[in-house]
Amino acid sequence: MDQAKSKLPGDIGSDLDSLRADVARLSEQLSAYISEEKSTWARFLAREAKTARSVIDETLSDVGAKASEYGDVARSQAADLQKATADYVNRKPLQALAIAAGVGLVLGIWSKSRS
């Protein structure tokens, strides 16, 4: 019985040393796994960010082209309207003057009522 008791502390010490070694080994393995996963996720996120940036750039380019196209159409329509107005004034100057006076009167009354 004494021999069993004397062996017990030695066995516990040996088991503790073995357990410490196992925990250290598991800690190293876990650290290596986390580093590998972190690297994998970083590469994945970098690829996704690059794809998103590409899609955004393409969309902005399309929007810019459409805005430019709409601007060109608006300028063309404004030029057409200006030409039509000038033609009308040249053909019917008295009517144009009467219309301008009427519009001025309406805008004057409207702006006075708002203030």
N, CA, C and O atoms as a GROMACS GRO file, in nm:
protein
  460
    1MET      N    1   0.083  -0.118   0.000
    1MET     CA    2   0.000   0.000   0.000
    1MET      C    3   0.087   0.124   0.000
    1MET      O    4   0.057   0.222  -0.069
    2ASP      N    5   0.195   0.122   0.076
    2ASP     CA    6   0.288   0.235   0.076
    2ASP      C    7   0.351   0.254  -0.061
    2ASP      O    8   0.374   0.366  -0.106
    3GLN      N    9   0.378   0.142  -0.125
    3GLN     CA   10   0.438   0.153  -0.259
    3GLN      C   11   0.338   0.216  -0.356
    3GLN      O   12   0.378   0.293  -0.443
    4ALA      N   13   0.211   0.185  -0.341
    4ALA     CA   14   0.109   0.240  -0.429
    4ALA      C   15   0.097   0.390  -0.406
    4ALA      O   16   0.081   0.466  -0.501
    5LYS      N   17   0.106   0.434  -0.278
    5LYS     CA   18   0.096   0.577  -0.248
    5LYS      C   19   0.219   0.651  -0.300
    5LYS      O   20   0.208   0.764  -0.348
    6SER      N   21   0.335   0.589  -0.289
    6SER     CA   22   0.456   0.656  -0.334
    6SER      C   23   0.459   0.668  -0.487
    6SER      O   24   0.518   0.761  -0.541
    7LYS      N   25   0.395   0.575  -0.555
    7LYS     CA   26   0.389   0.582  -0.701
    7LYS      C   27   0.287   0.685  -0.748
    7LYS      O   28   0.303   0.743  -0.856
    8LEU      N   29   0.186   0.707  -0.670
    8LEU     CA   30   0.077   0.796  -0.711
    8LEU      C   31   0.125   0.937  -0.744
    8LEU      O   32   0.092   0.985  -0.853
    9PRO      N   33   0.200   1.007  -0.660
    9PRO     CA   34   0.244   1.141  -0.696
    9PRO      C   35   0.331   1.143  -0.822
    9PRO      O   36   0.322   1.236  -0.902
   10GLY      N   37   0.412   1.043  -0.841
   10GLY     CA   38   0.495   1.034  -0.961
   10GLY      C   39   0.409   1.016  -1.084
   10GLY      O   40   0.436   1.077  -1.187
   11ASP      N   41   0.304   0.934  -1.076
   11ASP     CA   42   0.213   0.913  -1.188
   11ASP      C   43   0.137   1.041  -1.221
   11ASP      O   44   0.119   1.075  -1.338
   12ILE      N   45   0.094   1.111  -1.119
   12ILE     CA   46   0.021   1.236  -1.141
   12ILE      C   47   0.114   1.338  -1.209
   12ILE      O   48   0.075   1.406  -1.303
   13GLY      N   49   0.235   1.346  -1.160
   13GLY     CA   50   0.332   1.438  -1.219
   13GLY      C   51   0.359   1.405  -1.364
   13GLY      O   52   0.366   1.493  -1.449
   14SER      N   53   0.374   1.277  -1.391
   14SER     CA   54   0.398   1.233  -1.528
   14SER      C   55   0.276   1.259  -1.616
   14SER      O   56   0.288   1.302  -1.731
   15ASP      N   57   0.157   1.233  -1.560
   15ASP     CA   58   0.034   1.260  -1.635
   15ASP      C   59   0.019   1.410  -1.662
   15ASP      O   60  -0.024   1.450  -1.770
   16LEU      N   61   0.053   1.493  -1.563
   16LEU     CA   62   0.045   1.637  -1.581
   16LEU      C   63   0.142   1.684  -1.689
   16LEU      O   64   0.107   1.767  -1.773
   17ASP      N   65   0.263   1.630  -1.689
   17ASP     CA   66   0.361   1.666  -1.792
   17ASP      C   67   0.311   1.625  -1.930
   17ASP      O   68   0.324   1.700  -2.027
   18SER      N   69   0.254   1.507  -1.937
   18SER     CA   70   0.198   1.459  -2.064
   18SER      C   71   0.082   1.548  -2.109
   18SER      O   72   0.069   1.581  -2.226
   19LEU      N   73  -0.002   1.585  -2.013
   19LEU     CA   74  -0.117   1.671  -2.043
   19LEU      C   75  -0.069   1.808  -2.089
   19LEU      O   76  -0.123   1.864  -2.185
   20ARG      N   77   0.031   1.863  -2.024
   20ARG     CA   78   0.086   1.993  -2.065
   20ARG      C   79   0.142   1.984  -2.207
   20ARG      O   80   0.121   2.075  -2.288
   21ALA      N   81   0.211   1.879  -2.237
   21ALA     CA   82   0.267   1.860  -2.372
   21ALA      C   83   0.155   1.850  -2.475
   21ALA      O   84   0.164   1.907  -2.584
   22ASP      N   85   0.047   1.777  -2.440
   22ASP     CA   86  -0.068   1.764  -2.531
   22ASP      C   87  -0.134   1.900  -2.554
   22ASP      O   88  -0.169   1.934  -2.667
   23VAL      N   89  -0.152   1.977  -2.447
   23VAL     CA   90  -0.214   2.109  -2.458
   23VAL      C   91  -0.126   2.201  -2.543
   23VAL      O   92  -0.178   2.275  -2.626
   24ALA      N   93   0.004   2.197  -2.523
   24ALA     CA   94   0.096   2.280  -2.602
   24ALA      C   95   0.088   2.241  -2.750
   24ALA      O   96   0.085   2.328  -2.837
   25ARG      N   97   0.085   2.111  -2.777
   25ARG     CA   98   0.077   2.063  -2.916
   25ARG      C   99  -0.056   2.105  -2.978
   25ARG      O  100  -0.060   2.149  -3.093
   26LEU      N  101  -0.166   2.091  -2.904
   26LEU     CA  102  -0.297   2.132  -2.955
   26LEU      C  103  -0.301   2.283  -2.979
   26LEU      O  104  -0.360   2.330  -3.077
   27SER      N  105  -0.240   2.358  -2.890
   27SER     CA  106  -0.235   2.503  -2.905
   27SER      C  107  -0.159   2.541  -3.033
   27SER      O  108  -0.202   2.631  -3.106
   28GLU      N  109  -0.048   2.475  -3.060
   28GLU     CA  110   0.029   2.501  -3.182
   28GLU      C  111  -0.052   2.464  -3.306
   28GLU      O  112  -0.054   2.538  -3.404
   29GLN      N  113  -0.119   2.348  -3.301
   29GLN     CA  114  -0.200   2.305  -3.415
   29GLN      C  115  -0.315   2.403  -3.440
   29GLN      O  116  -0.345   2.437  -3.554
   30LEU      N  117  -0.379   2.447  -3.332
   30LEU     CA  118  -0.489   2.541  -3.345
   30LEU      C  119  -0.440   2.675  -3.400
   30LEU      O  120  -0.506   2.734  -3.485
   31SER      N  121  -0.327   2.720  -3.354
   31SER     CA  122  -0.269   2.844  -3.403
   31SER      C  123  -0.237   2.834  -3.553
   31SER      O  124  -0.263   2.927  -3.629
   32ALA      N  125  -0.180   2.721  -3.594
   32ALA     CA  126  -0.149   2.701  -3.736
   32ALA      C  127  -0.277   2.696  -3.819
   32ALA      O  128  -0.282   2.752  -3.928
   33TYR      N  129  -0.379   2.630  -3.768
   33TYR     CA  130  -0.507   2.620  -3.839
   33TYR      C  131  -0.571   2.758  -3.854
   33TYR      O  132  -0.621   2.793  -3.961
   34ILE      N  133  -0.569   2.837  -3.746
   34ILE     CA  134  -0.628   2.972  -3.750
   34ILE      C  135  -0.551   3.059  -3.850
   34ILE      O  136  -0.612   3.134  -3.926
   35SER      N  137  -0.419   3.050  -3.850
   35SER     CA  138  -0.339   3.128  -3.945
   35SER      C  139  -0.372   3.090  -4.088
   35SER      O  140  -0.384   3.176  -4.175
   36GLU      N  141  -0.387   2.960  -4.113
   36GLU     CA  142  -0.421   2.913  -4.247
   36GLU      C  143  -0.560   2.961  -4.289
   36GLU      O  144  -0.579   3.006  -4.401
   37GLU      N  145  -0.656   2.951  -4.198
   37GLU     CA  146  -0.792   2.995  -4.228
   37GLU      C  147  -0.796   3.146  -4.250
   37GLU      O  148  -0.866   3.195  -4.339
   38LYS      N  149  -0.722   3.220  -4.167
   38LYS     CA  150  -0.718   3.364  -4.182
   38LYS      C  151  -0.663   3.402  -4.319
   38LYS      O  152  -0.714   3.492  -4.385
   39SER      N  153  -0.560   3.333  -4.362
   39SER     CA  154  -0.501   3.359  -4.492
   39SER      C  155  -0.600   3.324  -4.604
   39SER      O  156  -0.610   3.397  -4.703
   40THR      N  157  -0.672   3.214  -4.589
   40THR     CA  158  -0.771   3.173  -4.689
   40THR      C  159  -0.881   3.276  -4.698
   40THR      O  160  -0.921   3.315  -4.808
   41TRP      N  161  -0.931   3.321  -4.584
   41TRP     CA  162  -1.038   3.421  -4.583
   41TRP      C  163  -0.988   3.554  -4.639
   41TRP      O  164  -1.062   3.623  -4.708
   42ALA      N  165  -0.866   3.589  -4.609
   42ALA     CA  166  -0.811   3.715  -4.661
   42ALA      C  167  -0.804   3.711  -4.813
   42ALA      O  168  -0.838   3.808  -4.880
   43ARG      N  169  -0.760   3.598  -4.869
   43ARG     CA  170  -0.755   3.584  -5.016
   43ARG      C  171  -0.895   3.589  -5.074
   43ARG      O  172  -0.918   3.654  -5.176
   44PHE      N  173  -0.990   3.520  -5.010
   44PHE     CA  174  -1.128   3.519  -5.058
   44PHE      C  175  -1.187   3.660  -5.056
   44PHE      O  176  -1.248   3.704  -5.154
   45LEU      N  177  -1.169   3.731  -4.945
   45LEU     CA  178  -1.223   3.866  -4.933
   45LEU      C  179  -1.156   3.962  -5.032
   45LEU      O  180  -1.222   4.051  -5.086
   46ALA      N  181  -1.028   3.944  -5.056
   46ALA     CA  182  -0.958   4.029  -5.154
   46ALA      C  183  -1.015   4.006  -5.294
   46ALA      O  184  -1.035   4.102  -5.369
   47ARG      N  185  -1.041   3.880  -5.329
   47ARG     CA  186  -1.102   3.850  -5.460
   47ARG      C  187  -1.240   3.910  -5.471
   47ARG      O  188  -1.275   3.968  -5.574
   48GLU      N  189  -1.320   3.896  -5.365
   48GLU     CA  190  -1.457   3.950  -5.368
   48GLU      C  191  -1.455   4.103  -5.375
   48GLU      O  192  -1.538   4.163  -5.444
   49ALA      N  193  -1.363   4.166  -5.305
   49ALA     CA  194  -1.353   4.312  -5.309
   49ALA      C  195  -1.312   4.357  -5.450
   49ALA      O  196  -1.363   4.457  -5.500
   50LYS      N  197  -1.222   4.283  -5.513
   50LYS     CA  198  -1.180   4.316  -5.649
   50LYS      C  199  -1.297   4.302  -5.746
   50LYS      O  200  -1.315   4.386  -5.834
   51THR      N  201  -1.376   4.197  -5.730
   51THR     CA  202  -1.494   4.177  -5.815
   51THR      C  203  -1.595   4.289  -5.792
   51THR      O  204  -1.650   4.343  -5.888
   52ALA      N  205  -1.620   4.323  -5.667
   52ALA     CA  206  -1.716   4.430  -5.636
   52ALA      C  207  -1.667   4.563  -5.694
   52ALA      O  208  -1.746   4.639  -5.750
   53ARG      N  209  -1.539   4.590  -5.681
   53ARG     CA  210  -1.482   4.714  -5.736
   53ARG      C  211  -1.500   4.717  -5.887
   53ARG      O  212  -1.532   4.822  -5.944
   54SER      N  213  -1.480   4.604  -5.952
   54SER     CA  214  -1.496   4.596  -6.097
   54SER      C  215  -1.641   4.622  -6.138
   54SER      O  216  -1.667   4.695  -6.234
   55VAL      N  217  -1.734   4.563  -6.066
   55VAL     CA  218  -1.876   4.583  -6.096
   55VAL      C  219  -1.915   4.729  -6.074
   55VAL      O  220  -1.987   4.787  -6.156
   56ILE      N  221  -1.868   4.788  -5.966
   56ILE     CA  222  -1.899   4.928  -5.937
   56ILE      C  223  -1.840   5.020  -6.044
   56ILE      O  224  -1.906   5.112  -6.091
   57ASP      N  225  -1.714   4.994  -6.083
   57ASP     CA  226  -1.652   5.076  -6.187
   57ASP      C  227  -1.728   5.066  -6.318
   57ASP      O  228  -1.749   5.166  -6.386
   58GLU      N  229  -1.768   4.946  -6.353
   58GLU     CA  230  -1.844   4.926  -6.477
   58GLU      C  231  -1.979   4.998  -6.471
   58GLU      O  232  -2.021   5.061  -6.568
   59THR      N  233  -2.046   4.987  -6.358
   59THR     CA  234  -2.176   5.052  -6.341
   59THR      C  235  -2.161   5.204  -6.348
   59THR      O  236  -2.240   5.272  -6.413
   60LEU      N  237  -2.059   5.257  -6.281
   60LEU     CA  238  -2.036   5.402  -6.285
   60LEU      C  239  -2.003   5.448  -6.426
   60LEU      O  240  -2.044   5.556  -6.468
   61SER      N  241  -1.929   5.368  -6.498
   61SER     CA  242  -1.897   5.402  -6.636
   61SER      C  243  -2.024   5.406  -6.721
   61SER      O  244  -2.042   5.497  -6.802
   62ASP      N  245  -2.111   5.307  -6.702
   62ASP     CA  246  -2.238   5.304  -6.776
   62ASP      C  247  -2.325   5.425  -6.740
   62ASP      O  248  -2.385   5.487  -6.828
   63VAL      N  249  -2.330   5.458  -6.611
   63VAL     CA  250  -2.410   5.573  -6.568
   63VAL      C  251  -2.354   5.702  -6.627
   63VAL      O  252  -2.429   5.788  -6.672
   64GLY      N  253  -2.222   5.715  -6.629
   64GLY     CA  254  -2.159   5.833  -6.687
   64GLY      C  255  -2.190   5.845  -6.836
   64GLY      O  256  -2.216   5.954  -6.886
   65ALA      N  257  -2.186   5.731  -6.907
   65ALA     CA  258  -2.217   5.733  -7.050
   65ALA      C  259  -2.362   5.774  -7.073
   65ALA      O  260  -2.391   5.852  -7.163
   66LYS      N  261  -2.453   5.720  -6.992
   66LYS     CA  262  -2.595   5.755  -7.005
   66LYS      C  263  -2.617   5.903  -6.973
   66LYS      O  264  -2.692   5.971  -7.043
   67ALA      N  265  -2.552   5.952  -6.868
   67ALA     CA  266  -2.567   6.093  -6.831
   67ALA      C  267  -2.516   6.183  -6.944
   67ALA      O  268  -2.578   6.285  -6.975
   68SER      N  269  -2.406   6.145  -7.003
   68SER     CA  270  -2.352   6.222  -7.115
   68SER      C  271  -2.448   6.220  -7.233
   68SER      O  272  -2.470   6.321  -7.300
   69GLU      N  273  -2.505   6.102  -7.258
   69GLU     CA  274  -2.602   6.088  -7.367
   69GLU      C  275  -2.725   6.174  -7.341
   69GLU      O  276  -2.772   6.243  -7.431
   70TYR      N  277  -2.776   6.172  -7.218
   70TYR     CA  278  -2.893   6.254  -7.184
   70TYR      C  279  -2.859   6.403  -7.193
   70TYR      O  280  -2.942   6.483  -7.236
   71GLY      N  281  -2.738   6.440  -7.154
   71GLY     CA  282  -2.695   6.578  -7.165
   71GLY      C  283  -2.690   6.624  -7.310
   71GLY      O  284  -2.732   6.735  -7.343
   72ASP      N  285  -2.640   6.536  -7.397
   72ASP     CA  286  -2.636   6.569  -7.540
   72ASP      C  287  -2.777   6.588  -7.596
   72ASP      O  288  -2.801   6.681  -7.673
   73VAL      N  289  -2.869   6.500  -7.558
   73VAL     CA  290  -3.007   6.510  -7.605
   73VAL      C  291  -3.070   6.639  -7.553
   73VAL      O  292  -3.140   6.708  -7.627
   74ALA      N  293  -3.047   6.672  -7.426
   74ALA     CA  294  -3.104   6.794  -7.367
   74ALA      C  295  -3.048   6.918  -7.438
   74ALA      O  296  -3.123   7.012  -7.467
   75ARG      N  297  -2.917   6.920  -7.464
   75ARG     CA  298  -2.859   7.034  -7.536
   75ARG      C  299  -2.918   7.047  -7.676
   75ARG      O  300  -2.947   7.157  -7.722
   76SER      N  301  -2.937   6.935  -7.742
   76SER     CA  302  -2.995   6.936  -7.877
   76SER      C  303  -3.138   6.990  -7.873
   76SER      O  304  -3.178   7.071  -7.957
   77GLN      N  305  -3.216   6.942  -7.775
   77GLN     CA  306  -3.355   6.988  -7.763
   77GLN      C  307  -3.360   7.136  -7.727
   77GLN      O  308  -3.446   7.208  -7.777
   78ALA      N  309  -3.270   7.182  -7.641
   78ALA     CA  310  -3.266   7.324  -7.604
   78ALA      C  311  -3.230   7.409  -7.726
   78ALA      O  312  -3.287   7.516  -7.747
   79ALA      N  313  -3.136   7.362  -7.807
   79ALA     CA  314  -3.098   7.434  -7.928
   79ALA      C  315  -3.215   7.440  -8.025
   79ALA      O  316  -3.240   7.544  -8.087
   80ASP      N  317  -3.287   7.328  -8.039
   80ASP     CA  318  -3.404   7.326  -8.127
   80ASP      C  319  -3.512   7.424  -8.078
   80ASP      O  320  -3.572   7.496  -8.157
   81LEU      N  321  -3.534   7.425  -7.947
   81LEU     CA  322  -3.634   7.515  -7.889
   81LEU      C  323  -3.593   7.661  -7.908
   81LEU      O  324  -3.677   7.746  -7.939
   82GLN      N  325  -3.465   7.689  -7.890
   82GLN     CA  326  -3.415   7.826  -7.910
   82GLN      C  327  -3.434   7.869  -8.056
   82GLN      O  328  -3.476   7.981  -8.084
   83LYS      N  329  -3.403   7.779  -8.148
   83LYS     CA  330  -3.420   7.810  -8.291
   83LYS      C  331  -3.567   7.832  -8.325
   83LYS      O  332  -3.601   7.925  -8.398
   84ALA      N  333  -3.654   7.745  -8.270
   84ALA     CA  334  -3.797   7.759  -8.297
   84ALA      C  335  -3.851   7.890  -8.240
   84ALA      O  336  -3.934   7.956  -8.303
   85THR      N  337  -3.804   7.928  -8.122
   85THR     CA  338  -3.848   8.054  -8.061
   85THR      C  339  -3.801   8.173  -8.144
   85THR      O  340  -3.878   8.266  -8.168
   86ALA      N  341  -3.677   8.169  -8.187
   86ALA     CA  342  -3.624   8.279  -8.270
   86ALA      C  343  -3.701   8.288  -8.402
   86ALA      O  344  -3.731   8.398  -8.448
   87ASP      N  345  -3.733   8.174  -8.462
   87ASP     CA  346  -3.811   8.174  -8.586
   87ASP      C  347  -3.950   8.233  -8.563
   87ASP      O  348  -3.998   8.310  -8.646
   88TYR      N  349  -4.013   8.197  -8.452
   88TYR     CA  350  -4.147   8.246  -8.421
   88TYR      C  351  -4.145   8.398  -8.401
   88TYR      O  352  -4.232   8.469  -8.452
   89VAL      N  353  -4.043   8.446  -8.326
   89VAL     CA  354  -4.032   8.590  -8.301
   89VAL      C  355  -4.008   8.664  -8.433
   89VAL      O  356  -4.062   8.773  -8.453
   90ASN      N  357  -3.930   8.607  -8.522
   90ASN     CA  358  -3.904   8.671  -8.652
   90ASN      C  359  -4.029   8.673  -8.740
   90ASN      O  360  -4.052   8.769  -8.813
   91ARG      N  361  -4.110   8.567  -8.733
   91ARG     CA  362  -4.231   8.560  -8.817
   91ARG      C  363  -4.345   8.642  -8.759
   91ARG      O  364  -4.420   8.705  -8.834
   92LYS      N  365  -4.360   8.643  -8.626
   92LYS     CA  366  -4.474   8.712  -8.562
   92LYS      C  367  -4.424   8.795  -8.444
   92LYS      O  368  -4.443   8.756  -8.329
   93PRO      N  369  -4.360   8.907  -8.471
   93PRO     CA  370  -4.302   8.984  -8.361
   93PRO      C  371  -4.404   9.044  -8.265
   93PRO      O  372  -4.379   9.049  -8.145
   94LEU      N  373  -4.519   9.089  -8.314
   94LEU     CA  374  -4.619   9.149  -8.224
   94LEU      C  375  -4.681   9.044  -8.132
   94LEU      O  376  -4.701   9.069  -8.013
   95GLN      N  377  -4.710   8.926  -8.187
   95GLN     CA  378  -4.765   8.818  -8.102
   95GLN      C  379  -4.662   8.777  -7.998
   95GLN      O  380  -4.698   8.755  -7.882
   96ALA      N  381  -4.535   8.766  -8.036
   96ALA     CA  382  -4.429   8.729  -7.942
   96ALA      C  383  -4.417   8.832  -7.831
   96ALA      O  384  -4.400   8.796  -7.714
   97LEU      N  385  -4.428   8.960  -7.867
   97LEU     CA  386  -4.422   9.066  -7.767
   97LEU      C  387  -4.540   9.058  -7.671
   97LEU      O  388  -4.524   9.077  -7.551
   98ALA      N  389  -4.659   9.030  -7.724
   98ALA     CA  390  -4.779   9.018  -7.640
   98ALA      C  391  -4.767   8.897  -7.547
   98ALA      O  392  -4.803   8.905  -7.429
   99ILE      N  393  -4.717   8.788  -7.599
   99ILE     CA  394  -4.698   8.667  -7.515
   99ILE      C  395  -4.597   8.696  -7.405
   99ILE      O  396  -4.620   8.660  -7.289
  100ALA      N  397  -4.485   8.760  -7.440
  100ALA     CA  398  -4.382   8.792  -7.341
  100ALA      C  399  -4.438   8.884  -7.233
  100ALA      O  400  -4.408   8.866  -7.115
  101ALA      N  401  -4.517   8.983  -7.272
  101ALA     CA  402  -4.578   9.074  -7.175
  101ALA      C  403  -4.674   9.000  -7.084
  101ALA      O  404  -4.677   9.023  -6.963
  102GLY      N  405  -4.753   8.910  -7.141
  102GLY     CA  406  -4.848   8.832  -7.062
  102GLY      C  407  -4.777   8.741  -6.962
  102GLY      O  408  -4.817   8.732  -6.845
  103VAL      N  409  -4.672   8.675  -7.008
  103VAL     CA  410  -4.595   8.587  -6.917
  103VAL      C  411  -4.531   8.670  -6.807
  103VAL      O  412  -4.531   8.629  -6.691
  104GLY      N  413  -4.475   8.787  -6.843
  104GLY     CA  414  -4.414   8.875  -6.743
  104GLY      C  415  -4.515   8.921  -6.640
  104GLY      O  416  -4.484   8.926  -6.521
  105LEU      N  417  -4.636   8.955  -6.686
  105LEU     CA  418  -4.741   8.999  -6.595
  105LEU      C  419  -4.780   8.887  -6.498
  105LEU      O  420  -4.792   8.908  -6.378
  106VAL      N  421  -4.799   8.767  -6.552
  106VAL     CA  422  -4.836   8.652  -6.468
  106VAL      C  423  -4.726   8.623  -6.366
  106VAL      O  424  -4.755   8.601  -6.249
  107LEU      N  425  -4.601   8.622  -6.410
  107LEU     CA  426  -4.490   8.595  -6.317
  107LEU      C  427  -4.479   8.705  -6.212
  107LEU      O  428  -4.449   8.676  -6.096
  108GLY      N  429  -4.502   8.830  -6.252
  108GLY     CA  430  -4.498   8.942  -6.156
  108GLY      C  431  -4.604   8.927  -6.049
  108GLY      O  432  -4.577   8.944  -5.930
  109ILE      N  433  -4.726   8.895  -6.092
  109ILE     CA  434  -4.835   8.876  -5.995
  109ILE      C  435  -4.808   8.756  -5.905
  109ILE      O  436  -4.831   8.762  -5.784
  110TRP      N  437  -4.760   8.651  -5.964
  110TRP     CA  438  -4.731   8.529  -5.886
  110TRP      C  439  -4.623   8.553  -5.784
  110TRP      O  440  -4.635   8.509  -5.670
  111SER      N  441  -4.514   8.623  -5.822
  111SER     CA  442  -4.405   8.646  -5.729
  111SER      C  443  -4.446   8.746  -5.619
  111SER      O  444  -4.398   8.736  -5.506
  112LYS      N  445  -4.533   8.840  -5.652
  112LYS     CA  446  -4.578   8.937  -5.552
  112LYS      C  447  -4.667   8.868  -5.448
  112LYS      O  448  -4.660   8.900  -5.329
  113SER      N  449  -4.749   8.774  -5.493
  113SER     CA  450  -4.838   8.703  -5.399
  113SER      C  451  -4.760   8.610  -5.308
  113SER      O  452  -4.806   8.579  -5.198
  114ARG      N  453  -4.645   8.564  -5.351
  114ARG     CA  454  -4.563   8.473  -5.270
  114ARG      C  455  -4.483   8.548  -5.163
  114ARG      O  456  -4.444   8.488  -5.063
  115SER      N  457  -4.459   8.677  -5.182
  115SER     CA  458  -4.377   8.749  -5.082
  115SER      C  459  -4.461   8.827  -4.986
  115SER      O  460  -4.407   8.893  -4.897
   0.00000   0.00000   0.00000
